[in-house]
Amino acid sequence: MRCQVSVLYFARSAELAGLRSETLSVPRQITSLQLWEEIVKVHPRYSGKLLLRCTKFNVVGSFLEYVLLGDQLLVLQPGDEVAIIPPISGG
């Protein structure tokens, strides 16, 4: 079963996507790595980028959680927000 979630892009992820947010249809039960792969299907410019190893998801819905890319199972609800938070360097 799939659901509509809002994906929010920040910093480098917004530059690569060419937008700040969009709505995507994704499986309700999905690992964080599979979710990343769904996003890469829509934004092939993410493929092979260093973002993959360092990106965190911030999932906002009935819970707020920072998730590293991997095997962690996410149970998404319609209307949840998934923020793509790439690594940020600074002084």
Buried (B, 14 or more C-beta within 10 A) or exposed (E): EEBEBBBBBBEBBBEBBEEEBBEBEBBBEBBBBBBBBBBBEEBEEBEEBEBBEEBBBBBBBEEEEEBEBEEBEBBBEEEBBBBBBBEEEEE
